[in-house]
Amino acid sequence: MGKRVLITGLATFWGGLVAQALEASHEVDVLIGLDTEEPTVELERTEYVRTDENYSLLARIVRAARIDTIVHTFLVVDSSAMSERSLHEINVIGTMNLFAAASAPGSTVRDVVVKSSSYVYGSAQDDPVWFTEETARSQPPTTRVELSLEAVEGYVRDFAEDNPHVNVTLLRFSNVLGPDMITPLSRALELPLVPSLLGFDPRFQFVHEDDVVRSLLFVLAHRLPGIYNVAGDGLLPWSEVAHLCGKRTFPLVPYGSSIAALPLRLLGVELPEEVMPLLRYGRGIDNRRLKRAGFEYRYTSAGAVQAFVEASRLRNTVGQVDAQYRYERDVEQFFRHSPAVVRDVEA
């Protein structure tokens, strides 16, 4: 029998891409995706289940479908995307319910992969150049994203200790950049003048969106336990990142995050609270542990920036060419189950 996989956050950028990739695997028999919203990419055999923000139905689904693998992609790392309450419900309560379902009596779950973020390390003046997986943050967390990620990782540690028969993997991703992913940093780099903080030119590290998906599939395929940083090689000064984008920086007065971001907010651009420390001090994470396990990155930090620049220029020239996929349940059911549909049969 092949794997029976459940993906959280099916409607998110990452959940959809992971589902599409796993659909192509002959080692996966069952794919179920949970989300509060409908999928945004076309899927052939992933079954979509609508749920609430805290995944209250998750235990029933895991038990009914005999799930053996959970891929938890639904962690919010952009506080401007939703209210504080929703962020807490999704990150903290949702993860708590996920591990409650995975540890229930008679659970068939044997693999859990959690997509986290390097925001858990924070960003402060006394930080090392490179954070290893064991490096503790130098200052207590203060932002909503950092606090929620710290709680999530606490649940991960507790679950792994209490369930040694389950293979638990936690991936901490650096700042993501690439052709399609939209983040606060990518929106800032799309501006005519790139915002910076007066007197600061921090060094940034990026990971290409393709390497994000590839790393998730890699740890799933190899059943790697433990914590792994995921980031491209190299650090780039923020001014150099702007230069690669063909832009100049626009210095903001760094007196409190809300005051510094006010000029951008008046223009309709939101820099979340967790991004402001990065614009002061930057952050680098050591990516060698995953390399030693056999993973090979396709992009460096500079390569991720270059891919973003090329895609941005193409969009500015020809516009967005991809038609937006729209999920329609009746249509999906017809294509998947109707006897009228002629299906290809492999020889």
SERO-4910 file (N, C-alpha, C, O; in steps of 0.05 Angstrom, whole numbers):
BEGIN
 pado doro    nc1    nc2    nc3   cac1   cac2   cac3    cc1    cc2    cc3    oc1    oc2    oc3
  Met    A     17    -24      0      0      0      0     17     25      0     38     26     13
  Gly    A      8     46    -15     22     71    -15     15     89      8     -2     81     25
  Lys    A     26    112      8     21    131     30     -7    142     29    -18    145      7
  Arg    A    -17    149     52    -43    162     54    -38    189     68    -33    191     92
  Val    A    -38    210     51    -27    236     60    -49    257     64    -68    259     48
  Leu    A    -47    272     85    -64    295     91    -48    320     90    -27    322    103
  Ile    A    -57    340     75    -43    366     73    -61    388     85    -84    390     77
  Thr    A    -50    403    104    -64    426    114    -58    450     97    -36    453     87
  Gly    A    -77    468     94    -73    493     78    -73    487     49    -56    498     34
  Leu    A    -92    471     39    -92    464     11    -96    488     -7    -85    488    -30
  Ala    A   -110    508      2   -115    532    -15    -92    552    -14    -92    571    -29
  Thr    A    -72    547      3    -49    565      4    -30    559    -20    -32    538    -33
  Phe    A    -12    577    -24      8    574    -45     23    548    -41     26    532    -60
  Trp    A     32    543    -17     49    519    -12     32    494    -12     41    473    -23
  Gly    A      9    494      0     -8    470      1    -15    460    -27    -14    436    -32
  Gly    A    -22    479    -45    -29    471    -72     -6    460    -87     -9    440   -101
  Leu    A     18    472    -84     41    462    -99     50    434    -89     57    417   -104
  Val    A     49    430    -62     56    404    -51     36    383    -60     44    361    -67
  Ala    A     11    390    -60     -9    370    -69     -5    363    -98     -6    339   -105
  Gln    A      0    382   -116      5    376   -144     30    358   -147     29    340   -163
  Ala    A     51    363   -132     75    347   -134     70    319   -124     79    300   -136
  Leu    A     55    315   -102     50    289    -92     30    273   -109     31    248   -109
  Glu    A     13    287   -124     -5    273   -143     11    257   -164      2    237   -174
  Ala    A     35    267   -170     51    254   -191     66    230   -180     79    215   -195
  Ser    A     65    226   -153     80    204   -141     64    178   -141     41    178   -131
  His    A     76    157   -151     63    131   -150     63    118   -122     49     98   -117
  Glu    A     78    130   -104     80    120    -77     57    131    -59     54    123    -36
  Val    A     41    149    -70     19    161    -55     -8    150    -65    -14    154    -89
  Asp    A    -23    137    -48    -49    126    -56    -72    145    -51    -90    148    -68
  Val    A    -70    159    -29    -92    177    -20    -81    204    -14    -61    207      0
  Leu    A    -95    225    -24    -87    253    -18   -112    268    -10   -132    269    -24
  Ile    A   -111    279     14   -133    295     25   -123    322     33   -102    324     47
  Gly    A   -136    344     25   -128    371     31   -149    385     47   -172    385     40
  Leu    A   -140    398     69   -159    413     86   -153    443     83   -130    452     80
  Asp    A   -174    459     83   -171    488     83   -198    501     89   -219    488     87
  Thr    A   -197    526     97   -221    542    101   -232    552     75   -255    561     73
  Glu    A   -215    552     54   -223    562     28   -218    541      7   -204    522     11
  Glu    A   -230    545    -17   -227    526    -38   -200    527    -51   -186    548    -50
  Pro    A   -191    505    -63   -164    505    -76   -161    526    -98   -181    533   -111
  Thr    A   -137    535   -101   -132    556   -121   -116    545   -145   -109    560   -163
  Val    A   -109    519   -144    -96    507   -167   -111    482   -175   -126    470   -158
  Glu    A   -108    474   -200   -123    450   -209   -110    425   -199    -86    421   -201
  Leu    A   -126    407   -187   -117    382   -175   -132    359   -187   -156    361   -192
  Glu    A   -118    337   -192   -131    314   -206   -142    294   -186   -164    283   -191
  Arg    A   -128    287   -165   -138    266   -147   -137    274   -118   -142    257   -100
  Thr    A   -130    298   -111   -131    307    -84   -160    313    -76   -174    328    -90
  Glu    A   -169    302    -54   -196    307    -44   -196    331    -25   -181    332     -6
  Tyr    A   -212    351    -31   -213    375    -15   -236    373      6   -258    366     -1
  Val    A   -229    380     30   -248    381     52   -247    409     65   -226    418     74
  Arg    A   -270    422     65   -271    449     78   -272    445    108   -288    429    118
  Thr    A   -257    461    123   -256    459    152   -255    488    163   -253    507    148
  Asp    A   -256    490    190   -253    516    202   -224    522    207   -206    506    201
  Glu    A   -218    546    218   -191    555    221   -174    538    240   -150    535    237
  Asn    A   -187    526    260   -172    510    280   -173    480    275   -165    464    292
  Tyr    A   -183    472    251   -183    444    243   -196    425    263   -185    405    271
  Ser    A   -220    433    272   -235    417    291   -243    389    280   -248    371    296
  Leu    A   -245    386    254   -252    361    241   -229    342    236   -232    320    227
  Leu    A   -205    352    243   -181    337    234   -179    309    245   -172    291    231
  Ala    A   -186    306    271   -184    280    283   -202    259    270   -194    237    266
  Arg    A   -226    268    263   -245    250    250   -235    242    222   -238    219    214
  Ile    A   -223    261    208   -213    255    181   -189    236    182   -187    217    166
  Val    A   -171    241    200   -147    224    203   -156    195    209   -145    176    198
  Arg    A   -176    192    227   -185    166    235   -200    152    212   -195    129    206
  Ala    A   -218    167    199   -234    155    178   -218    147    153   -223    126    141
  Ala    A   -198    164    146   -182    158    122   -157    143    127   -142    137    109
  Arg    A   -152    136    152   -128    121    160   -103    134    150    -86    122    138
  Ile    A   -101    160    156    -79    176    147    -53    167    160    -53    163    185
  Asp    A    -31    164    145     -5    157    157     15    180    155     35    179    168
  Thr    A      9    200    138     28    222    134     13    249    135     -7    252    121
  Ile    A     23    267    151     11    294    152     33    315    143     55    314    154
  Val    A     25    332    125     43    354    116     29    380    124      9    388    113
  His    A     40    393    144     28    417    156     40    442    143     61    452    152
  Thr    A     27    452    122     38    476    108     24    501    117     33    523    110
  Phe    A      2    498    132    -15    521    138     -6    536    164    -19    534    184
  Leu    A     17    549    162     26    567    184     29    595    172     43    599    152
  Val    A     16    614    184     16    641    174     41    656    184     46    656    208
  Val    A     57    667    166     81    682    174     80    711    164    100    725    162
  Asp    A     56    720    158     51    748    149     28    759    166      5    753    161
  Ser    A     34    775    186     14    785    205     -5    805    192    -26    811    203
  Ser    A      2    816    169    -15    835    155    -37    820    139    -55    833    129
  Ala    A    -36    794    137    -55    779    121    -81    774    135   -101    768    122
  Met    A    -82    777    162   -106    771    177   -105    783    205    -84    794    213
  Ser    A   -127    780    219   -128    791    246   -111    775    265   -103    752    259
  Glu    A   -105    786    289    -90    772    309   -104    747    318    -91    726    323
  Arg    A   -130    748    321   -145    725    330   -144    702    309   -140    679    317
  Ser    A   -147    709    283   -146    688    263   -118    676    261   -116    651    258
  Leu    A    -97    692    264    -70    682    263    -66    662    286    -53    641    282
  His    A    -76    669    310    -73    651    333    -89    625    329    -79    604    335
  Glu    A   -113    628    318   -130    604    313   -116    585    294   -115    561    298
  Ile    A   -105    596    272    -92    579    252    -66    567    261    -62    543    261
  Asn    A    -48    584    271    -21    575    278    -21    558    303    -10    536    304
  Val    A    -33    569    325    -31    556    351    -52    535    355    -46    511    360
  Ile    A    -77    543    354    -99    523    359   -100    502    337   -104    478    343
  Gly    A    -96    510    312    -96    490    290    -74    469    293    -79    446    289
  Thr    A    -50    478    301    -28    459    304    -33    441    329    -27    418    328
  Met    A    -44    453    350    -51    437    374    -70    415    366    -67    392    375
  Asn    A    -91    421    351   -111    401    342    -98    381    324   -106    357    324
  Leu    A    -79    390    307    -66    371    289    -51    349    305    -54    325    299
  Phe    A    -36    357    325    -21    337    340    -39    321    359    -33    298    365
  Ala    A    -61    333    367    -81    317    382    -92    295    365    -95    272    375
  Ala    A    -98    301    340   -108    280    321    -87    259    316    -93    235    314
  Ala    A    -62    268    312    -40    249    305    -33    231    329    -22    209    324
  Ser    A    -39    239    353    -31    223    377    -55    209    390    -52    198    411
  Ala    A    -78    211    377   -102    198    388    -98    167    390    -83    156    374
  Pro    A   -112    154    408   -109    125    410   -116    111    384   -136    117    371
  Gly    A    -99     93    375   -103     79    350    -95     94    326   -101     86    303
  Ser    A    -82    117    329    -75    133    306    -56    118    287    -38    104    296
  Thr    A    -61    121    261    -44    109    241    -21    127    231     -6    119    214
  Val    A    -20    151    242      0    171    233     28    162    240     33    155    263
  Arg    A     46    162    220     74    154    225     94    175    215    117    173    222
  Asp    A     85    194    200    102    216    191     88    243    193     65    245    184
  Val    A    102    262    204     91    290    205    113    309    196    135    308    207
  Val    A    107    326    177    125    347    168    112    374    172     89    378    163
  Val    A    126    392    186    116    418    192    133    439    178    157    439    181
  Lys    A    119    457    163    133    479    150    133    503    168    112    516    172
  Ser    A    156    510    179    159    533    197    175    555    183    177    555    159
  Ser    A    186    573    198    199    596    187    223    605    204    224    600    228
  Ser    A    243    618    191    266    628    206    258    652    223    275    662    238
  Tyr    A    233    662    221    224    683    239    226    674    268    227    690    286
  Val    A    226    648    272    228    637    300    254    645    313    256    645    337
  Tyr    A    275    651    297    300    660    308    300    689    316    318    698    332
  Gly    A    281    705    306    282    733    311    303    747    295    316    736    277
  Ser    A    307    773    301    327    789    287    335    812    306    319    830    312
  Ala    A    360    811    316    369    830    336    398    837    332    412    823    318
  Gln    A    407    858    346    434    868    342    455    848    351    477    847    338
  Asp    A    450    832    371    470    813    382    469    786    369    482    767    379
  Asp    A    454    782    347    451    756    335    477    748    321    493    765    313
  Pro    A    482    721    320    505    711    304    500    716    274    477    721    266
  Val    A    521    713    259    518    715    230    500    693    219    484    697    202
  Trp    A    504    669    230    489    646    221    476    632    245    489    626    265
  Phe    A    450    628    243    435    612    263    436    583    254    428    576    232
  Thr    A    446    565    272    443    537    267    417    528    279    403    544    292
  Glu    A    409    503    274    384    493    285    383    493    315    361    493    327
  Glu    A    407    493    328    408    493    357    411    520    370    409    523    394
  Thr    A    415    541    354    420    568    365    395    580    376    374    581    362
  Ala    A    396    588    401    373    601    413    372    631    405    393    643    400
  Arg    A    349    642    403    346    670    396    357    687    418    356    679    442
  Ser    A    368    710    411    382    727    431    363    745    447    370    754    469
  Gln    A    338    749    437    319    765    450    292    750    451    286    735    432
  Pro    A    275    754    471    249    741    472    232    750    448    235    773    439
  Pro    A    214    733    439    197    741    416    177    763    425    168    764    447
  Thr    A    171    781    406    153    803    412    130    805    392    108    814    399
  Thr    A    135    797    367    114    800    347     95    776    348    102    755    359
  Arg    A     71    780    336     51    759    337     60    734    322     55    711    331
  Val    A     73    738    299     83    715    284    104    699    300    103    675    302
  Glu    A    123    713    311    144    700    327    133    685    351    141    662    356
  Leu    A    114    697    365    102    684    388     87    659    380     89    639    394
  Ser    A     72    661    358     57    637    350     76    615    340     70    591    345
  Leu    A     97    622    326    116    601    316    130    588    340    135    564    339
  Glu    A    136    603    361    149    591    384    130    571    397    138    550    406
  Ala    A    104    578    399     84    560    410     82    535    392     81    512    403
  Val    A     81    538    366     79    516    347    103    497    351     99    472    353
  Glu    A    127    508    353    150    490    355    151    477    382    162    455    385
  Gly    A    139    489    403    136    475    428    118    451    426    124    430    437
  Tyr    A     96    453    410     79    430    405     94    408    390     90    384    395
  Val    A    110    416    371    126    397    355    145    381    373    146    357    371
  Arg    A    159    395    390    178    382    408    164    362    427    172    340    431
  Asp    A    142    372    439    127    355    457    116    330    443    118    308    454
  Phe    A    105    333    420     94    310    405    116    290    398    112    266    401
  Ala    A    139    300    389    161    283    381    171    267    405    177    243    403
  Glu    A    173    279    428    182    265    453    161    245    462    169    223    471
  Asp    A    136    251    460    115    233    470    108    211    450     95    191    457
  Asn    A    116    214    425    110    194    404    135    186    388    137    193    365
  Pro    A    153    172    401    178    165    387    174    147    363    192    145    346
  His    A    151    135    360    145    118    337    138    134    312    136    122    291
  Val    A    133    160    316    126    177    293    150    193    284    165    204    300
  Asn    A    155    194    258    177    209    246    168    238    244    150    244    228
  Val    A    180    256    259    172    284    259    194    302    248    217    300    256
  Thr    A    187    318    228    207    336    215    197    364    216    173    370    209
  Leu    A    214    383    223    208    411    224    227    426    205    252    424    209
  Leu    A    217    441    186    233    456    167    230    486    173    207    496    173
  Arg    A    252    500    177    252    529    181    262    542    156    285    540    149
  Phe    A    244    556    142    250    568    116    259    597    120    248    612    135
  Ser    A    279    604    104    287    632    102    267    648     86    246    637     78
  Asn    A    273    674     81    255    691     65    252    679     37    272    674     23
  Val    A    227    674     29    222    662      4    220    683    -18    208    704    -15
  Leu    A    232    676    -41    231    694    -64    231    677    -89    243    656    -90
  Gly    A    217    686   -110    215    670   -134    196    683   -154    186    705   -149
  Pro    A    189    669   -175    172    681   -195    143    686   -187    131    705   -196
  Asp    A    132    669   -169    103    670   -164     95    677   -136     73    688   -132
  Met    A    111    670   -116    104    675    -88    103    704    -82    122    719    -88
  Ile    A     81    713    -68     78    741    -60     82    743    -30     67    730    -15
  Thr    A    101    759    -21    106    763      7    109    793     12    111    809     -7
  Pro    A    110    802     37    115    830     43    141    840     31    142    863     22
  Leu    A    162    823     31    187    832     19    186    834    -11    197    852    -23
  Ser    A    172    815    -24    169    817    -53    153    841    -61    159    854    -81
  Arg    A    132    847    -45    117    872    -51    134    896    -48    131    915    -64
  Ala    A    151    897    -28    169    920    -24    188    923    -47    194    945    -55
  Leu    A    198    900    -57    217    901    -80    204    908   -106    218    914   -126
  Glu    A    177    907   -107    163    915   -132    158    945   -133    151    956   -154
  Leu    A    163    959   -111    158    988   -110    179   1003   -126    201    993   -130
  Pro    A    172   1027   -136    192   1043   -151    217   1049   -135    239   1048   -145
  Leu    A    213   1054   -109    235   1058    -90    232   1037    -68    210   1035    -56
  Val    A    253   1022    -63    251   1000    -43    256   1012    -15    276   1025    -10
  Pro    A    237   1007      4    240   1018     31    263   1006     46    268    982     44
  Ser    A    277   1022     61    298   1014     79    296   1031    104    280   1049    105
  Leu    A    313   1025    124    314   1041    148    339   1057    148    361   1047    143
  Leu    A    337   1083    153    359   1101    153    381   1092    171    377   1087    195
  Gly    A    405   1089    161    428   1081    177    433   1051    178    451   1042    191
  Phe    A    416   1035    165    418   1006    166    419    994    137    404   1003    120
  Asp    A    437    975    134    438    960    109    442    931    115    464    920    112
  Pro    A    421    917    125    424    890    135    428    870    112    422    875     89
  Arg    A    439    847    120    444    826    101    420    806    101    411    797    123
  Phe    A    411    799     77    388    782     74    395    756     61    415    754     46
  Gln    A    380    735     68    383    709     56    356    700     45    335    706     57
  Phe    A    356    687     22    332    679      9    332    650      1    353    638     -2
  Val    A    309    638     -2    306    612    -12    285    613    -35    264    625    -32
  His    A    292    601    -57    274    601    -81    250    583    -75    252    563    -61
  Glu    A    227    591    -85    202    577    -80    203    548    -89    191    530    -77
  Asp    A    218    542   -111    221    515   -120    236    498   -100    229    474    -96
  Asp    A    256    509    -88    272    494    -68    255    490    -42    260    470    -28
  Val    A    236    507    -37    218    502    -14    202    477    -19    202    459     -1
  Val    A    190    474    -42    173    450    -48    192    426    -50    185    404    -39
  Arg    A    214    428    -63    233    406    -65    242    396    -38    245    372    -34
  Ser    A    248    414    -20    257    405      6    235    390     22    241    371     36
  Leu    A    210    400     19    188    386     32    185    357     21    181    338     37
  Leu    A    187    354     -5    185    328    -17    209    311    -10    206    286     -7
  Phe    A    232    323     -7    257    308      0    255    296     28    261    272     31
  Val    A    246    311     47    245    300     74    223    280     77    224    261     92
  Leu    A    201    283     61    180    263     60    190    237     49    185    215     60
  Ala    A    204    238     26    214    214     13    235    199     29    236    175     29
  His    A    252    214     44    273    202     59    267    198     88    283    187    103
  Arg    A    243    207     97    234    204    125    255    214    144    264    200    162
  Leu    A    264    239    140    285    251    157    273    263    182    256    281    180
  Pro    A    280    254    205    270    266    230    287    290    238    310    292    230
  Gly    A    276    307    254    291    329    266    284    356    254    265    359    239
  Ile    A    302    376    260    298    404    251    318    411    230    342    404    233
  Tyr    A    310    424    209    327    432    187    322    460    178    299    468    173
  Asn    A    344    476    176    342    502    163    342    498    133    355    481    122
  Val    A    326    515    119    325    514     90    329    542     79    312    559     82
  Ala    A    352    546     65    358    572     55    380    570     33    396    551     34
  Gly    A    380    588     14    400    588     -6    427    598      5    428    612     25
  Asp    A    449    591     -8    475    600      0    478    630     -3    467    642    -22
  Gly    A    492    642     16    500    670     13    481    690     27    457    685     30
  Leu    A    493    713     34    478    735     45    483    760     27    504    764     17
  Leu    A    461    775     24    462    799      6    454    824     22    433    823     35
  Pro    A    470    845     21    460    870     33    434    879     20    430    875     -4
  Trp    A    416    890     36    390    899     26    393    918      3    377    917    -16
  Ser    A    413    936      4    418    955    -18    425    940    -43    418    948    -65
  Glu    A    440    918    -41    448    902    -64    423    887    -76    421    885   -100
  Val    A    405    878    -58    381    865    -68    365    885    -85    355    879   -106
  Ala    A    362    910    -74    348    931    -89    362    936   -116    349    940   -136
  His    A    389    937   -115    404    942   -140    399    920   -161    396    926   -184
  Leu    A    398    895   -152    393    873   -170    366    875   -183    361    866   -205
  Cys    A    347    888   -168    320    892   -178    318    918   -195    297    925   -205
  Gly    A    341    931   -199    341    956   -215    329    979   -200    319    998   -213
  Lys    A    330    979   -173    317   1000   -157    337   1013   -139    359   1004   -134
  Arg    A    328   1036   -129    343   1050   -107    327   1047    -82    303   1042    -82
  Thr    A    341   1049    -59    327   1047    -33    316   1075    -25    327   1096    -32
  Phe    A    295   1074     -9    283   1098      2    284   1096     32    268   1081     44
  Pro    A    302   1111     45    306   1108     74    283   1119     90    274   1141     85
  Leu    A    273   1103    109    253   1111    128    266   1117    155    285   1103    162
  Val    A    255   1136    170    266   1142    196    259   1119    215    235   1114    219
  Pro    A    279   1106    228    273   1082    244    265   1087    272    278   1077    291
  Tyr    A    244   1103    277    235   1109    304    209   1094    309    187   1105    307
  Gly    A    212   1068    316    188   1052    321    178   1041    295    177   1055    275
  Ser    A    169   1016    295    161   1003    270    137   1016    257    135   1018    233
  Ser    A    117   1025    274     93   1036    263     98   1063    251     87   1070    230
  Ile    A    116   1079    263    122   1106    252    139   1103    227    134   1117    207
  Ala    A    158   1084    227    175   1081    203    159   1072    179    164   1080    157
  Ala    A    138   1055    184    123   1044    161    100   1063    153     86   1057    133
  Leu    A     96   1085    167     73   1103    161     73   1113    132     53   1113    119
  Pro    A     96   1123    122     96   1133     94     87   1112     74     73   1118     54
  Leu    A     95   1086     79     87   1065     61     57   1059     64     43   1053     44
  Arg    A     48   1059     89     19   1053     94      1   1074     80    -20   1067     71
  Leu    A     10   1099     78     -5   1119     65     -7   1114     35    -25   1123     21
  Leu    A     12   1098     24     12   1091     -4     -1   1064     -8     -2   1053    -31
  Gly    A    -13   1052     13    -26   1027     11     -8   1003     12    -16    981      5
  Val    A     17   1006     22     36    984     25     40    979     54     46    997     70
  Glu    A     37    953     62     38    945     90     64    929     94     69    908     82
  Leu    A     81    939    113    104    924    122     97    913    149     95    929    169
  Pro    A     93    887    152     85    876    178    106    880    200    129    886    194
  Glu    A     97    878    224    115    883    247    138    864    248    160    872    257
  Glu    A    135    840    238    157    821    239    179    826    218    201    816    220
  Val    A    173    843    198    192    850    177    210    873    186    233    874    177
  Met    A    201    891    203    216    914    210    243    908    223    263    920    217
  Pro    A    244    888    242    271    881    253    290    870    231    314    875    233
  Leu    A    279    857    211    296    847    189    309    870    174    332    869    166
  Leu    A    294    892    171    305    916    157    326    930    174    340    948    164
  Arg    A    327    924    199    349    934    216    373    916    215    396    925    210
  Tyr    A    369    890    221    391    872    227    394    849    208    415    836    208
  Gly    A    374    843    192    376    820    174    377    794    189    372    793    213
  Arg    A    384    772    175    386    746    188    398    726    169    392    726    145
  Gly    A    415    708    179    426    686    163    422    660    178    427    659    202
  Ile    A    415    639    163    412    613    176    430    593    162    433    593    138
  Asp    A    442    575    178    460    555    169    445    532    155    428    520    167
  Asn    A    451    528    129    435    508    114    450    481    110    442    465     94
  Arg    A    472    477    125    489    454    120    476    427    128    483    406    117
  Arg    A    459    427    149    449    402    158    432    387    137    436    363    132
  Leu    A    415    402    123    399    389    102    417    381     78    411    361     65
  Lys    A    438    396     73    457    389     52    471    362     59    474    345     42
  Arg    A    479    360     84    492    335     92    473    311     90    482    288     86
  Ala    A    447    316     92    428    294     88    424    287     59    411    267     53
  Gly    A    436    302     41    434    296     12    418    315     -5    417    312    -29
  Phe    A    407    336      7    391    355     -9    409    374    -24    429    384    -13
  Glu    A    403    379    -49    418    397    -66    401    421    -74    380    417    -87
  Tyr    A    409    445    -66    395    469    -74    400    475   -103    422    471   -114
  Arg    A    379    485   -116    382    494   -144    388    523   -146    398    533   -167
  Tyr    A    383    538   -124    386    567   -125    401    577   -100    396    568    -78
  Thr    A    419    596   -105    431    611    -83    412    634    -75    391    637    -88
  Ser    A    419    649    -55    404    673    -48    402    692    -72    381    702    -79
  Ala    A    426    697    -84    426    715   -107    410    703   -130    397    718   -145
  Gly    A    411    676   -134    396    664   -155    366    667   -151    351    670   -171
  Ala    A    357    665   -126    328    669   -120    320    698   -127    298    702   -138
  Val    A    337    717   -120    331    745   -127    330    749   -157    312    762   -167
  Gln    A    349    737   -171    349    740   -201    324    728   -213    314    739   -232
  Ala    A    315    705   -203    291    692   -214    267    710   -209    249    713   -226
  Phe    A    266    723   -186    244    741   -180    245    765   -199    224    774   -209
  Val    A    269    776   -204    272    799   -221    263    793   -250    248    808   -262
  Glu    A    271    770   -260    264    762   -287    234    759   -290    222    768   -310
  Ala    A    221    746   -270    192    743   -271    177    769   -269    157    773   -282
  Ser    A    187    787   -252    175    813   -248    176    829   -273    157    842   -281
  Arg    A    199    829   -287    202    844   -312    184    833   -333    172    848   -349
  Leu    A    181    806   -334    163    794   -354    134    802   -349    119    808   -368
  Arg    A    126    802   -323     98    811   -317     94    840   -325     72    847   -335
  Asn    A    114    856   -320    111    885   -326    109    889   -356     98    909   -366
  Thr    A    121    871   -372    122    874   -401     97    862   -414     84    876   -430
  Val    A     89    838   -406     67    824   -420     43    821   -402     22    812   -412
  Gly    A     45    827   -377     22    824   -359     21    795   -348     37    778   -356
  Gln    A      1    790   -331     -4    763   -320    -18    747   -341    -40    753   -350
  Val    A     -5    724   -350    -16    709   -372    -32    684   -362    -48    674   -377
  Asp    A    -27    675   -338    -40    651   -329    -69    656   -321    -74    675   -306
  Ala    A    -87    640   -331   -115    643   -323   -119    633   -294   -108    612   -287
  Gln    A   -134    648   -279   -139    640   -251   -157    616   -249   -179    616   -260
  Tyr    A   -147    595   -235   -164    571   -232   -186    576   -212   -182    590   -192
  Arg    A   -209    566   -218   -233    569   -200   -244    541   -194   -251    526   -212
  Tyr    A   -244    535   -168   -254    509   -159   -285    509   -160   -298    526   -149
  Glu    A   -296    488   -173   -325    484   -173   -330    455   -166   -323    437   -181
  Arg    A   -343    451   -143   -346    424   -132   -360    405   -152   -351    383   -156
  Asp    A   -382    414   -164   -398    397   -181   -382    388   -206   -383    365   -214
  Val    A   -366    407   -217   -349    401   -240   -328    381   -232   -323    362   -246
  Glu    A   -315    385   -208   -294    367   -199   -305    339   -195   -293    319   -203
  Gln    A   -329    337   -184   -341    311   -180   -347    297   -206   -344    273   -208
  Phe    A   -356    312   -226   -362    301   -252   -336    289   -265   -337    266   -273
  Phe    A   -314    304   -265   -290    294   -278   -278    270   -263   -265    253   -275
  Arg    A   -281    270   -237   -269    248   -221   -285    222   -221   -273    201   -220
  His    A   -312    225   -221   -328    201   -216   -348    193   -238   -358    171   -237
  Ser    A   -354    211   -256   -375    205   -276   -366    183   -295   -343    183   -305
  Pro    A   -383    163   -300   -376    141   -320   -375    152   -348   -366    138   -366
  Ala    A   -385    176   -352   -385    188   -379   -357    197   -387   -351    201   -411
  Val    A   -339    202   -367   -313    212   -373   -295    189   -382   -292    169   -368
  Val    A   -283    193   -405   -264    172   -416   -237    177   -404   -225    198   -407
  Arg    A   -227    157   -389   -201    159   -375   -180    144   -390   -184    123   -401
  Asp    A   -156    156   -390   -133    143   -402   -125    118   -386   -125    119   -361
  Val    A   -119     96   -399   -111     72   -386    -82     66   -394    -76     64   -418
  Glu    A    -65     63   -374    -36     57   -381    -34     28   -391    -47     10   -381
  Ala    A    -17     26   -411    -13     -1   -422      3    -19   -403      9    -42   -410
***
